[in-house]
Structure formats: structure tokens, C-alpha cells
Amino acid sequence: MAETKLSKSDVVKSWFNWFMFAQSNYNYERLQATAFAHAMLPIIKALYKDKEEQKAGVTRHLSFFNTEPICGSVIHGVTVAMEEERANGKPISDQAFNGIKTGLMGPIAGIGDTLTQGVITPIMLAICIGITNNNNIAGPIIFLLAQFLIMTSISYSLWMNGYKYGRMAVEEIMSGGKINRVIEAASILGTLVMGGLVGRFIPLQFALNYDLGSGAKFSLQADLLDKLMPGLIPLVLTLVVLKMVRAGVSPIKLMGILIVFGAVTGALGIF
């Protein structure tokens, strides 16, 4: 019996389905399960010609699944490789598929959320907002293009490498606590990036000035706080917000408090 092999086109179609529709059909019962099954359709159709086998293939990929969709592509690549092995007679059970998916989706989500939302996007926003502040329309255009190219490259490369190395990739990722070190490193980098953005994009300053006579004025912000520690007020505000979040204040309530605080202090000429 000839070995059944997937073509590059089959694997690319599968990746494209996931990349475009990963978050198009969330539901409370299985979250991304239907998107996962949809991504596997080109693979199932290429590997199994019998209709009942195709139905069974789709069904086993309808189990609960949820991860960060960009970095999570590596899980799909591994699953595609396992599906190809199964179609060629390897004893891979439905439970083995579910075990790989559920075992990886949490840790990979931690890496993906930190990398895409905590590092890449804030860095690109910092660069492109700076461009836009100079009345340059290129800022939002560069941001959209850069985000698309970066996320597409990460998703495609992880998918293809997951497929290339199959279950060996899983063993390598999970061995020796490497995944925890990756998450920790990405978290630290993301924290540094967000800390830098606080000082740049929260331009909160005291507006209070004191007349010292003879035309001389004393600015609480420029003549005292900026000399002691530039960005002190944004830092204090950030720490207060952080403490309120840790105390259990809801984001909606917190936004309302900040709006009222800004309106009142602005009207009084304090900030």
C-alpha cells in the first residue's frame, strides 16, 4: 500500500483556514473547536477518501480547544503531522490528539499572548503613534502592514515547523521546563515595554504655577517634579490604577473613575 503524503498546497490551505477564521466562530461550549475542525478539512479530505473516515476525522477535532491563534499555530502543525501518520497506519488514537492539543494550548497561549499583545503590538504602537503625532498619515498604514506581516510570518513559520517536526517538536518544547523560561522571558520583556509606554503616552502634568513677584513664576511641574524625577505623575497614576485592579475594582468602574478624575482636575486647572 502506497504511503499517503500531504502536498504543500494541502498544508498551506489548512494554515490559511486557521489564520483567517480562527476566531470567527467562538462559542461558550467549545470555544475555537469549530475553527480547528475547519482548518483540518483540507487535511482530512486529502488523507481520507472514504466519507465515513472523513466524518470521523472532522468529529475528533471538534473537541474543546482554545489558545492564542498566532503562536498556537504550532499545535495545528503537529496535529497535521499526527493525522498524516495515522492515515498511514500508525496507531494514533483520538485520545492522543486530544492529549497533545489540551496539553499545549494553555502554555502556548501564555507565550502567544505575552509575545503578540505584550511585546510586538505595544512596540509597533509606540513607533507608529510617534510617527502619527507628527501629522504623518504613514503611521497607521505602517502599523497595519507591519502587524499583518509580522503576525502572518510567525503563524506560518510555526505551523510549518510544527508539521515538519511533528511530535518531536512537542517533546522538545515540553522538556526541561523550557516553555516556562520562554514565558517568563517574554513576560519580563513585555513589562519593560509597557513601562516605557507609560512615561511616553500618559502626559499627565501639574498645571499649577505660582507668582513669585517681579514677573517670576514657579512651575510645580517644570521647576520641581521634572527635576526630581521626570514622569513621576504618570508613574504614580499607574501604580494607583494597579493597586485598584489588584483590589478587585472592575475595569469599567476604573475607567469611569479616571474619566471623572480627569474632568474634575482639568476643570479646576490642577492637571
C-alpha positions in Angstrom: 0.0 0.0 0.0 1.5 3.3 -1.1 2.1 5.9 1.6 -0.3 8.8 1.7 1.5 12.1 1.7 0.2 15.6 2.1 1.1 18.2 -0.5 2.4 21.6 0.3 -0.8 23.0 -1.0 -2.9 20.9 1.4 -0.9 22.2 4.4 -1.0 25.8 3.3 -4.8 25.6 2.7 -5.1 24.3 6.3 -3.0 27.1 7.7 -4.9 29.7 5.7 -8.2 28.5 7.0 -7.0 28.8 10.6 -5.3 32.1 10.1 -8.3 33.7 8.5 -11.1 32.1 10.6 -9.5 31.2 13.9 -11.8 33.5 15.9 -14.8 33.7 13.7 -17.0 31.1 15.5 -16.3 31.2 19.2 -18.9 29.5 21.3 -19.3 29.0 25.1 -19.2 25.2 24.9 -16.0 24.5 22.8 -14.6 28.0 22.0 -12.3 27.5 19.0 -13.2 23.9 18.3 -15.2 24.6 15.1 -12.3 26.7 13.7 -9.9 23.9 14.5 -12.0 21.4 12.6 -12.5 23.9 9.7 -8.7 24.3 9.5 -8.3 20.5 9.4 -10.8 20.0 6.5 -8.2 20.2 3.7 -6.0 17.6 5.5 -8.9 15.2 6.2 -10.1 15.4 2.6 -6.6 14.8 1.3 -5.8 11.8 3.6 -9.2 10.0 3.7 -11.3 9.3 0.6 -14.0 7.4 2.4 -16.9 9.6 3.6 -17.2 7.9 7.0 -13.5 8.3 7.7 -13.8 12.0 6.7 -16.7 12.4 9.1 -14.8 10.7 11.9 -11.7 12.9 11.2 -13.7 16.1 11.5 -15.5 14.9 14.6 -12.3 14.1 16.5 -11.2 17.7 16.0 -14.4 19.2 17.4 -13.3 18.7 21.0 -12.8 21.7 23.3 -9.9 23.9 22.1 -8.7 27.4 22.9 -5.3 29.1 22.5 -3.7 32.2 21.2 -4.2 31.9 17.4 -0.8 33.1 16.1 1.7 31.2 18.2 -0.9 28.5 18.6 -0.4 27.5 15.0 2.4 25.2 16.1 -0.2 22.9 17.7 -2.0 22.6 14.4 1.2 21.8 12.6 1.9 19.0 15.0 -1.7 17.8 14.7 -1.5 17.7 10.9 1.7 15.6 11.1 0.0 13.2 13.5 -3.0 13.0 11.2 -0.8 12.1 8.3 0.9 9.4 10.4 -2.4 8.0 11.4 -3.6 7.8 7.8 -0.5 5.7 7.0 -1.3 3.2 9.7 0.4 4.5 12.8 -1.6 3.6 16.0 -2.6 7.1 17.0 -5.8 7.3 18.9 -8.3 10.1 19.2 -7.2 10.5 22.8 -3.7 11.1 21.6 -4.8 14.1 19.5 -6.8 15.5 22.4 -3.9 15.0 24.8 -1.5 16.9 22.6 -4.0 19.7 22.0 -5.1 20.2 25.6 -1.6 19.8 26.9 -0.2 22.5 24.7 -3.0 25.0 24.3 -2.5 26.6 27.7 1.3 27.0 27.8 1.3 28.2 24.1 -1.4 30.7 24.9 0.8 32.1 27.7 3.7 32.6 25.3 1.5 33.9 22.4 -0.5 36.4 24.5 2.7 37.8 26.0 4.6 38.0 22.7 1.8 39.3 20.4 -0.1 41.5 22.8 2.5 42.4 25.4 5.6 42.9 23.2 5.0 43.2 19.4 1.9 45.2 19.4 3.0 47.8 22.0 6.3 48.3 20.3 4.7 48.8 16.9 2.2 51.2 18.5 4.9 53.2 20.2 6.8 53.6 16.9 3.7 54.3 14.7 2.0 56.7 17.2 5.2 58.7 17.3 5.1 58.9 13.5 1.4 59.9 13.6 2.0 62.6 16.2 3.9 64.5 13.5 0.7 64.6 11.3 2.1 61.8 9.2 -0.5 59.5 7.6 2.1 56.9 7.2 1.8 56.0 10.9 -1.4 53.9 10.8 -0.5 52.5 7.4 2.9 51.2 8.6 1.2 49.8 11.8 -1.4 47.8 9.8 1.2 46.5 7.3 3.8 45.7 9.9 1.3 43.9 12.2 0.0 41.8 9.3 3.4 40.9 8.0 4.8 40.0 11.5 1.8 38.0 12.6 1.5 36.2 9.3 5.2 35.3 9.4 5.0 34.0 12.9 1.9 32.0 12.3 3.0 30.4 9.0 6.5 29.5 10.2 5.3 27.9 13.5 2.6 26.0 11.6 5.2 24.6 9.1 7.7 23.8 11.7 5.1 22.1 13.8 4.2 20.0 10.8 7.9 19.4 9.9 9.0 18.1 13.3 5.7 16.6 14.4 5.5 15.1 17.9 9.3 15.6 18.3 8.5 19.3 18.5 6.1 18.7 21.3 8.7 16.7 23.3 11.3 19.4 22.7 9.0 22.2 23.8 7.9 20.5 26.9 11.2 19.1 28.0 13.3 20.6 30.9 10.8 23.4 31.7 11.9 25.3 28.6 8.4 26.6 28.0 8.3 28.2 31.4 11.5 30.0 30.8 10.2 31.3 27.5 7.0 32.6 29.1 9.0 34.3 31.9 11.4 36.0 29.5 8.6 37.2 27.3 6.7 38.5 30.4 9.7 40.5 31.5 10.2 42.0 28.1 6.5 42.8 27.9 6.6 44.5 31.3 9.6 46.6 30.3 7.9 47.7 27.0 4.7 48.6 28.8 6.6 50.6 31.5 8.3 52.6 28.7 4.9 53.4 27.1 3.5 54.7 30.4 6.1 57.5 30.5 5.6 58.4 26.9 1.9 58.2 26.4 0.5 59.4 29.7 1.3 63.1 29.5 -0.1 63.9 32.9 1.4 67.1 34.4 0.6 69.6 37.1 -0.6 72.9 35.6 -0.1 74.8 38.9 2.1 77.9 38.7 2.9 80.3 41.5 3.7 84.0 41.0 6.8 84.9 42.9 6.6 88.6 42.1 8.7 90.7 39.8 7.4 88.7 36.8 9.0 85.4 38.1 6.9 82.3 38.3 7.4 78.9 39.9 6.1 75.9 38.0 5.4 72.9 40.2 5.9 70.6 37.3 8.9 72.1 35.4 10.8 73.6 38.3 10.3 70.8 40.9 8.9 67.5 39.8 10.7 67.2 36.4 14.0 67.9 38.2 13.3 65.4 40.9 12.0 62.6 38.6 10.6 63.1 35.1 7.4 61.1 34.5 6.7 60.9 38.3 3.0 61.7 38.0 2.3 59.1 35.3 4.1 56.6 37.4 2.1 57.4 40.5 -1.2 57.2 38.5 -0.1 53.8 37.0 0.7 52.4 40.5 -2.6 53.7 41.9 -4.5 52.0 39.0 -2.5 48.8 39.5 -3.4 48.8 43.2 -7.1 49.3 42.4 -7.0 46.4 39.9 -5.4 44.1 42.4 -8.1 45.2 44.9 -10.8 43.9 42.6 -12.1 47.2 41.1 -13.7 46.3 37.7 -12.1 47.8 34.5 -15.4 49.6 33.7 -15.6 51.2 37.1 -11.9 52.1 36.9 -12.4 53.8 33.5 -15.3 55.8 35.0 -13.2 56.9 37.9 -10.4 58.1 35.7 -12.8 60.0 33.4 -14.3 61.8 36.4 -10.9 62.4 37.9 -9.6 63.9 34.6 -12.7 66.1 34.1 -12.6 67.5 37.6 -8.9 68.2 37.9 -8.8 69.6 34.4 -11.7 72.0 35.1 -10.0 73.1 38.3 -6.8 73.7 36.4 -4.8 71.2 38.6 -3.6 69.0 35.7 
